[in-house]
Amino acid sequence: MSAPHQVALQPRTLAPGALGGPLVRPEPGEAPHVWLVRVAAHRGSLGDALTLFDEDERSRHAAFHRAEDRDRYAAAHVALRRLLGAYLGTAPGAVAVEREPCPLCGGPHGRPAVSGSGLHFSLSHSGELVLLAFAATPVGIDVEETHDLAAIEDVSTSLHPREQSELAATAHSGRAAAFLRCWTRKEAYLKGTGEGLPGDPARTYVGTGEMPAAVHGWTLADIPVDAGHAAAVAVRRGQLP
């Protein structure tokens, strides 16, 4: 990943059913492995999802009132367990996912992790799409459905001042796409740091243009996904000084 802000990553589609064998873990310095799940393709195979989940996952799954939300959650977390199991050589139901301490407050809501594995990962879902990223260093991923311009005008005030200026100067017809490029990069980066949105979206400039801006110590890349969505991934380059 020698051009840290101009990397193109093509996601690999995860089909329903078994993976067919173990997966080779990403090496340090290697681009993150990105996987795409289309929820509709997995609906028929979600019946045994609860047998793989831990108590917290079962509670979260049951809390959704709409079937489509339960299906999206189940498809995302079954995929996460299947992929973690394949990378770590562990049965999917035996993977113990926990949360690292938040870098802002120390609370147990930082990056998801499998303790002692050395494998970093991130998950995001929106609409009918789920994206997962795996890397040898901290990584974050985000996918978003297209927003209407009214929502964009409201949320854009939380962006970096340069990003706000860029959006204001963008033609009306291209503003939604520019916002989504920026927002997915920003969410991916903040998930990678473990801060999430409390980490202040206005602090770090990631840009609204066709290529992500360079961010110190991190590689940002846009991910091609289905029409009506945008996605991005951020991965840390070694240890920050």
N, C-alpha and C positions, 0 to 999 in steps of 0.2 A: 504494500500500500504506500508507494513512494510519493504519490501526489495526494496528500491527505484530504484536500477539499474538492477533489475532482474524480472520485471513485464511483464507478457504476457497479451495482450489485444486483444480480438476477436471482430472485428467490426460487427455491426448489419446492415444488408442490408436494405436500404430504398426502398420500392416498389413504383411504380407509383400510383398516386391517393391519396385519403385522408388517414391520419394517423389513423383514427378511434377513436380519443379521445385525451384528454390532456396527456402530459408526465410528470412524476415526475422528478423534477430537481435534478441534482447531489448535494450531501451534502458535506460540508467541510471535507476533508480527504478521500473522496470516489474517486475511480478511475474515470477518465474522461469517459463520454459516447462518444463512437466513432461510427460514421455512415458511411456506404459505399454506394455510388451511382455508378451504371454502366450506363454510358450515353446512350448506345444503348437501354436499357430497357425503357428509358424515352423519347426517341425522338418523339414517337407518342402522347405524352401528353404535349408538350411544346408550343402548339398553343396559349394558354392564358397567357403565361409567362409575356408578356409586360403589362398585366393588373395588375400584382402584383408589378411590378418594380417602383421605384421612378425615377425621371428625370435623375439622374446620372447613374443608372443602364441601363436605356434605351439607353443613349448615348454610354456607353461602349459596350453594346450589338451590336448596329448599327455600331460601328467602326471596327468590325471584318470583313475582306473581305471574308474569307472562311466559308462556311456553317457549317463545322464540328467544327470550333472554336466558332461560335455563339451558336451551340447546346451545347457544353461543358460548356460555360459560363452560358447559360440559365438553364441547368440542375443543375449546382452547386448552383446558386443563388435562384432558385425556392426551391431547397431542403433546403437551409439555412433559407429562409423565412418560409417554412412549419414547420421546426423543432423549430425555435425560437417562432413561433406562438403557437405551442403545449406546449412548456415549459413555456411560459409566459402568456398563456391564452388570446392571442391576435390574431385577424385575420391576416393571413400572409401578406396581402397587407398593413396593418396598422403599421407593425414593422418599427421603425425608426432606421436604422443602421448608425452609425457615426464613426469617427476615433478619438481615443485618441491622445493626444500630443505625438510626438516622444520623447523618453527619451534622445536622442542624441542632437537634435537641437530644440525641442519644436514645430516643424511644425505639421500640421494636417495629419500625415501619420503614426501614431503609430498603436496599436492594434485596430481592429474593435470592436465596443461595442454598446450596447443598453443602453443609459444613465439611471442610477438609477435602473437598473434591478438586479444588483448583479450577473448576469449570464455571464460567460466568454466563449468565443468560438473562433474557428479558422477553416479555410477552405483551402483546397489545391486540385489541380487537375492536372492530367498529363495523356495524351493519352485519354483512355476511362474510366478512374477511377476518382472519386471525393471522398475525405474523409473530414469529418467534426467532430470536437471535441467540447464538452461542459463540463464545469467544474465550481466549486465554487470558484476557484482561477485562475489566468492567465494561459492560455494554448496555445500551438502551435502545429500544425500538418503539416506533409509534406509527399507527395507521389511523386515518381519519376519513370519514365520509365528507363529501362536499357540503359546505355550509352556505346558507343564504347570506346575502350582503348585509342584512340587518344585524345578524349575529356577528358578522365580521367587524362591523363598525363598533360594536360594543366591546368585543374582546381585544381588538387591535390596540386599544389604549393601554394595554398591559405589556406591549412589546417594547423592545429597545427603541430609543428615540430615532435612531437612523432607520430602523425598520418601519416605524410609523411614517416617516417622511417618504420612504420608498413606496409604501402602499398608497399614500396620498397622491403621488406622482404617477401611479400606474393607471392606465386606461380602465374605465369601468368594466369593460368586457374581460379583462385579465386579472382583475383584483382578487377574485375568489381563489384562483389557482395560485397566485403569488402568496396570498395569506396562508393557504394550506401548506405550501412548500416551507414557509417560515415556521409555522406552528408545529409541524411534525418534526422538523429538525430540532426545534427548541425542546419539545417534550422528550424526544429521544435522548438529547444531551442531559437534561435534568434527571431523567430516569437512570442514565448511566452513572451520574455522580451520586445517585441515591437520594437526592434532595426532593425530587418531584416538583410540582408547581409551587410549593412553599419556598423553593429556592430562588424565586423572583425571576419571572420571564424577561424582565426589562434589563437584567444585569449583563447578559452575554449576547453579543451580536452574532447571529447566524445567517442573516441575509434573506431577502425575498426573491432574488434572481434565479437564473437557471442553474447556477452552481452554488453550493453552500459556501459560506465564508470560512476562512481558516480560524480554528479555535485552538488556543494553546494547549498542547498535550493530547488533543483528541482528533480523531478522523470522523468526519461527517459525510454521509452519502445518502442521496435520494434513492428510493427503491421503486422500480416500475411495478405497478399493481393494476387491478381492474379499473376500468373507467368509472368516474365518480368518486374516486378515492385518491389519497396521496399518502406516501409513507417515507420514512427516513430511519436511518440507524446511526448511532454514535458509538465509537469504541475508543477506549483509552490506549494511547501509544506508550506502553511501558509504564514506568513509575514517574509521577510528576515530581519536579524538583521542590 
